[in-house]
Amino acid sequence: MAVAAVRYLRSAGAPTAAEPLPRMPRRPALRAVREDERLPVDPAEFRRVLGNFASGVTIVTALDEEGPAGFACQSFASLSLDPPLVAFMVARTSTTWPRIARAGRFCVNVLGAGQGALCRAFAVSGADKFAGVDWTPAPATGSPRLPDAPAWIDCVIATVHTGGDHLIVVGRVEALGATEDGEPLLFHRGQFGRFGRLEG
């Protein structure tokens, strides 16, 4: 049996125990990128060019011992179907992120076309963002669900990765829901807009 297996491997061109494995090419030594090798990118130009990518707008909320917390976030995306994961990016300088991190859970509220003013209120740093805002606890985590949001995703924090001046937060979805006719709020080139279907 062993002889037959070796004969098959040789006929297929695979190395056997009697034959040395082919020598792998040596990997180049890894090193840090030097300053003179970095391509200079002007931050204003970076922002202008990337602003051409239209995105939806969300408010990420959490509930900690101090009460409800939240911030406006356009850098949100679905990440994985199995297991169900989503991700959002938050600036390292955010004063809200430490509260969400301590809570260990969050709810992503996908904003509707008529919620531009709500988004602006949650984009202000240091303000009482929940002043006059009604909310209900999300079913799995108790994080604030905002009224009239076309969709919500209730999550626990799975992992956090570094990404330059931002953090990449991955959440495992515990519950979610959406309305049937919600129209999304869109953000493009520094302005809010709404979705319009193309003909044909």
C-alpha positions in Angstrom: 0.0 0.0 0.0 2.8 2.4 0.9 4.7 1.6 -2.2 1.6 2.3 -4.3 1.1 5.7 -2.6 4.7 6.7 -3.2 4.4 5.6 -6.9 1.2 7.7 -7.3 2.8 10.8 -5.7 5.8 10.5 -8.0 3.6 10.1 -11.1 1.7 13.3 -10.0 4.9 15.2 -9.6 4.6 15.7 -5.8 7.7 15.4 -3.6 7.9 12.3 -1.4 9.8 11.6 1.8 12.7 10.3 -0.2 12.9 13.5 -2.2 13.7 16.9 -0.6 11.1 19.6 -0.7 11.7 22.4 -3.1 13.6 25.3 -1.6 11.3 28.2 -0.8 12.5 31.7 -1.9 13.8 33.7 1.1 11.4 36.4 2.3 12.7 40.0 2.1 13.4 41.5 5.5 10.5 43.6 6.8 11.2 47.2 7.8 9.4 50.4 8.6 8.6 52.9 5.9 11.0 55.8 5.9 9.7 59.4 5.9 11.2 60.0 2.4 9.2 57.0 1.1 5.8 58.3 2.2 3.6 59.9 -0.5 2.5 63.3 0.8 -1.3 63.6 0.9 -2.8 66.9 1.8 -5.5 66.3 4.5 -7.9 68.8 2.8 -7.4 67.1 -0.6 -7.9 63.7 1.1 -11.2 64.9 2.6 -12.3 66.5 -0.7 -11.7 63.4 -2.8 -13.2 61.0 -0.3 -16.2 63.2 0.1 -17.3 62.0 -3.4 -18.2 58.7 -1.8 -21.8 59.0 -0.7 -22.7 57.2 2.5 -25.6 56.7 4.8 -25.7 58.3 8.2 -26.1 56.7 11.6 -26.1 57.6 15.3 -24.3 55.1 17.5 -25.7 55.0 21.0 -24.9 53.2 24.3 -26.1 53.3 27.9 -23.6 53.5 30.7 -23.8 54.4 34.4 -24.0 58.1 33.5 -27.0 57.6 31.2 -27.4 57.6 27.4 -24.5 58.5 25.1 -24.2 58.7 21.3 -22.5 60.3 18.3 -23.2 60.8 14.6 -21.3 58.3 12.5 -21.2 57.9 8.7 -18.4 55.4 8.7 -20.6 52.3 9.4 -20.8 49.1 7.4 -22.0 45.6 7.5 -19.0 43.2 7.8 -20.0 39.6 8.1 -23.1 37.5 7.6 -21.9 34.4 9.5 -21.4 35.4 12.3 -23.4 38.6 11.9 -21.0 41.4 12.4 -21.0 45.2 11.7 -18.3 47.8 12.0 -18.0 51.5 12.6 -15.0 53.8 12.8 -14.6 56.4 15.5 -11.9 59.1 16.1 -9.5 58.4 18.9 -10.3 61.9 20.2 -14.0 61.1 20.6 -15.3 61.9 24.1 -18.3 59.5 23.5 -16.3 56.4 22.5 -14.9 55.7 26.0 -18.4 55.6 27.4 -19.5 53.1 24.6 -16.3 51.1 25.3 -17.1 50.9 29.0 -20.7 49.8 28.2 -19.4 47.1 25.9 -22.5 47.3 23.7 -24.1 49.7 21.3 -27.1 50.3 19.0 -26.6 51.7 15.5 -29.6 53.9 14.5 -29.8 54.3 10.7 -31.2 57.8 10.1 -34.0 58.7 7.8 -34.2 61.4 5.2 -35.9 63.8 7.6 -33.4 63.4 10.4 -30.7 65.8 9.4 -31.3 68.1 12.4 -31.0 65.1 14.7 -27.7 64.1 13.1 -26.3 67.6 13.5 -27.3 67.6 17.2 -25.4 64.4 17.8 -22.3 65.7 15.8 -21.7 68.4 18.4 -19.0 67.5 20.9 -19.7 68.1 24.6 -23.4 68.9 24.3 -26.2 67.1 26.0 -27.2 65.2 22.8 -30.2 63.5 24.3 -31.8 66.7 25.6 -35.4 66.5 24.3 -34.8 63.2 22.5 -37.1 60.3 23.3 -35.7 56.9 23.1 -36.5 53.3 24.0 -34.1 50.5 25.0 -33.0 48.1 22.3 -34.1 44.6 23.1 -30.8 42.8 23.6 -28.5 45.5 25.1 -30.7 48.2 26.4 -28.8 50.8 24.3 -31.0 53.7 23.1 -33.1 53.2 20.0 -34.0 56.6 18.5 -37.6 57.3 17.2 -38.3 57.3 13.5 -35.0 55.7 12.5 -35.7 53.4 9.5 -33.4 50.7 10.9 -31.5 49.8 14.0 -28.8 47.2 14.8 -28.3 46.1 18.5 -24.8 44.9 19.1 -22.1 43.9 21.7 -18.5 44.9 21.1 -16.5 42.0 19.6 -13.1 43.5 18.8 -11.5 46.9 18.4 -8.6 47.5 16.0 -6.4 50.5 15.4 -6.6 52.4 12.2 -4.5 55.5 12.1 -6.2 58.4 14.0 -9.4 56.2 14.2 -10.5 53.0 15.9 -12.3 50.2 14.0 -15.0 48.8 16.2 -16.5 45.4 15.3 -19.8 44.5 16.8 -21.7 41.2 17.0 -25.3 41.7 16.1 -27.7 40.5 18.8 -31.0 42.0 17.4 -32.1 44.3 14.6 -35.1 45.6 12.8 -36.3 48.0 10.1 -39.4 49.7 8.8 -40.8 48.8 5.4 -40.8 52.2 3.8 -38.0 54.2 5.5 -36.1 56.5 3.2 -32.4 56.9 4.2 -30.5 60.1 5.0 -27.4 60.4 2.7 -24.2 62.4 3.1 -22.2 63.6 0.0 -19.6 66.3 -0.3 -20.4 67.7 3.1 -24.2 68.0 2.5 -27.2 65.9 3.4 -29.4 64.5 0.6 -31.9 61.8 0.0 -32.2 58.7 -2.2 -33.7 59.0 -5.6 -34.4 56.0 -7.9 -33.0 56.0 -11.4 -35.4 55.3 -14.3 -34.7 52.2 -16.4 
